[in-house]
């Protein structure tokens, strides 16, 4: 499987690391491009992959092209690579704000023309034949603990989707969703690490206020979040049930929960996630 990364930032680096660590492909089967010579040099030194400065050449013969670029430059990059994409190539997009139709509309012409020549048929009115998979990962990919929402257009078959899911599972977990839920994924997981970091920081601040050394307070707060999340995932119990298990009658925890409810903790989290979802819809 030949894979090309367009963009070699943090998310691309996390994916390359996971893919190689799990032996999905060998380093010689991965090509990466980036506008930054420093990013190319770093990826070549760290992973031993093939690097290039020419996006178009890097996309020729690729089975999967991963768009790990900023949305602001998407239009120019797609224009640059569209004539180098083979009819069977999968475009795996991890950019925010760019729908599968948006990408297909900028690539369909060249792919349709290729198929027209291959089949010796005229298909000027053919629907989009570009294979597109859209992904919303999150930054815990950097430590192999991402959760990615994944959707595909009608041209991607089950075998091709399984290949993409295997790549994404190398950086954590991935679940297939309809594209209509991508914005919800942004609010609940894509942007959510920032909410959790604020919570950890605030919890640690409380520990410092009570006399704990700051480094120790961060360890206690972060491990608490890690362990609590693991309880939800591994026990299958409702979060409310797990919360009730900690709240002894007349105890310290229920007193703390009472204050969180009085301060609008639950409403603040919901409002923050909805704000992220609303913003995502406008991109």
MOJOSUL-V715106 format. One record per residue. N is the residue number from 1. SS is DSSP state (h for helix, s for strand, l for the rest). PSI is psi in radians with two decimals (NA if undefined). NEAR is the number of other ideal C-beta (glycine too) atoms within 12 Angstrom. Layout:
BEGIN
N SS PSI NEAR
N SS PSI NEAR
END
This chain:
BEGIN
1 l 2.04 29
2 l 2.16 26
3 s 2.34 41
4 s 2.24 44
5 s 2.16 44
6 s 1.83 46
7 l 2.28 37
8 l 0.76 41
9 l -2.83 31
10 h -0.76 25
11 h -0.71 37
12 h -0.74 43
13 h -0.71 32
14 h -0.74 36
15 h -0.77 46
16 h -0.77 44
17 h -0.80 30
18 h -0.75 34
19 h -0.77 36
20 h -0.68 26
21 h -0.60 17
22 l 0.01 19
23 l 0.48 13
24 l -0.73 27
25 l 2.96 30
26 l 2.84 18
27 h -0.52 24
28 h -0.24 14
29 h 0.05 25
30 s 2.23 39
31 s 2.42 41
32 s 2.47 44
33 s 2.68 40
34 l 2.57 35
35 l -0.39 22
36 l 2.09 18
37 h -0.59 15
38 h -0.71 14
39 h -0.69 29
40 h -0.78 31
41 h -0.68 17
42 h -0.79 22
43 h -0.68 35
44 h -0.74 25
45 h -0.74 16
46 h -0.72 21
47 h -0.31 33
48 l 0.30 19
49 l 2.96 36
50 s 2.32 29
51 s 2.67 34
52 s 2.76 28
53 l -0.14 22
54 l 1.87 22
55 h -0.75 37
56 h -0.86 25
57 h -0.63 20
58 h -0.40 33
59 h -0.26 36
60 l 2.30 20
61 l 0.11 20
62 l 2.39 36
63 l -0.64 29
64 s 2.24 43
65 s 2.13 47
66 s 2.04 47
67 s 1.74 45
68 l 0.97 39
69 l 2.97 36
70 l 2.48 22
71 h -0.49 23
72 h -0.44 13
73 h 0.12 21
74 h -0.78 32
75 h -0.83 21
76 h -0.64 18
77 h -0.76 38
78 h -0.65 36
79 h -0.65 19
80 h -0.63 28
81 h -0.17 38
82 h -0.58 31
83 h -0.01 20
84 h 0.02 31
85 l 2.18 43
86 l 2.81 28
87 l -0.53 26
88 l 0.05 26
89 l 2.44 35
90 s 2.25 43
91 s 1.99 49
92 s 1.94 48
93 s 2.13 46
94 l 0.23 46
95 l 2.56 38
96 l 2.60 35
97 l 0.01 24
98 l 1.97 33
99 l 2.91 27
100 h -0.67 34
101 h -0.67 20
102 h -0.78 27
103 h -0.78 39
104 h -0.69 34
105 h -0.41 23
106 h -0.14 30
107 h -0.33 42
108 h -0.78 33
109 h -0.85 23
110 h -0.70 29
111 h -0.74 36
112 h -0.69 28
113 h -0.68 23
114 h -0.82 25
115 h -0.62 26
116 h -0.74 20
117 h -0.72 14
118 h -0.78 15
119 h -0.05 14
120 l 0.73 8
121 l 2.66 14
122 l 2.01 12
123 l 0.92 21
124 l -0.40 12
125 l 0.28 11
126 l 2.56 21
127 l 3.02 17
128 l 2.21 29
129 l 0.09 31
130 l 2.37 41
131 s 2.05 36
132 s 2.33 43
133 s 2.21 43
134 s 2.38 44
135 s 2.42 47
136 s 1.67 44
137 l -3.02 44
138 l 2.95 37
139 h -0.37 28
140 h -0.09 28
141 h -0.51 37
142 h -0.35 22
143 h 0.35 17
144 l 0.40 22
145 l 0.61 26
146 s 2.79 36
147 s 2.09 30
148 s 2.27 40
149 s 2.31 37
150 s 2.31 40
151 s 2.83 33
152 s 2.73 35
153 l 3.07 32
154 l -0.25 19
155 l -0.15 28
156 l 2.09 32
157 l 3.09 16
158 h -0.68 11
159 h -0.76 16
160 h -0.68 27
161 h -0.68 29
162 h -0.65 21
163 h -0.77 30
164 h -0.72 39
165 h -0.61 31
166 h -0.72 26
167 h -0.78 41
168 h -0.55 41
169 h -0.22 29
170 l -0.23 30
171 l 0.25 38
172 s -2.16 32
173 s 2.65 23
174 s 2.43 36
175 s 2.39 24
176 s 2.36 26
177 l 2.82 25
178 l 2.65 17
179 h -0.44 28
180 h -0.30 15
181 h 0.03 23
182 h -0.75 37
183 h -0.62 32
184 h -0.68 25
185 h -0.67 34
186 h -0.79 37
187 h -0.63 30
188 h -0.49 28
189 h -0.68 37
190 h -0.86 36
191 l -0.27 30
192 h -0.49 30
193 h -0.60 27
194 h -0.68 22
195 h -0.72 26
196 h -0.67 28
197 h -0.67 20
198 h -0.72 20
199 h -0.78 25
200 h -0.76 26
201 h -0.76 20
202 h -0.73 22
203 h -0.72 28
204 h -0.66 27
205 h -0.69 17
206 h -0.70 21
207 h -0.73 23
208 h -0.74 19
209 h -0.55 12
210 l 0.04 14
211 l -0.02 10
212 l 2.51 18
213 l 2.50 13
214 h -0.80 19
215 h -0.71 13
216 h -0.70 16
217 h -0.70 24
218 h -0.71 23
219 h -0.78 19
220 h -0.78 22
221 h -0.78 28
222 h -0.74 23
223 h -0.59 17
224 h -0.78 22
225 h -0.76 28
226 h -0.84 19
227 h -0.68 18
228 h -0.73 24
229 h -0.70 24
230 h -0.64 16
231 h -0.75 20
232 h -0.82 19
233 h -0.68 17
234 h -0.49 11
235 h -0.46 15
236 l 0.11 11
237 l 2.66 16
238 l 2.43 12
239 h -0.62 17
240 h -0.64 13
241 h -0.72 14
242 h -0.65 21
243 h -0.76 21
244 h -0.54 16
245 h -0.46 18
246 h -0.37 21
247 l 1.55 20
248 l 2.57 14
249 l 2.20 10
250 l 0.30 9
251 l -3.02 14
252 h -0.66 13
253 h -0.77 18
254 h -0.51 18
255 h -0.74 16
256 h -0.73 19
257 h -0.69 20
258 h -0.76 15
259 h -0.72 14
260 h -0.73 21
261 h -0.72 16
262 h -0.61 12
263 l 0.00 14
264 l 0.55 13
265 h -0.88 20
266 h -0.77 17
267 h -0.64 14
268 h -0.71 18
269 h -0.80 23
270 h -0.78 17
271 h -0.68 16
272 h -0.80 25
273 h -0.71 27
274 h -0.59 20
275 h -0.72 20
276 h -0.72 30
277 h -0.77 28
278 h -0.75 17
279 h -0.70 18
280 h -0.67 29
281 h -0.42 19
282 h -0.23 12
283 l NA 22
END
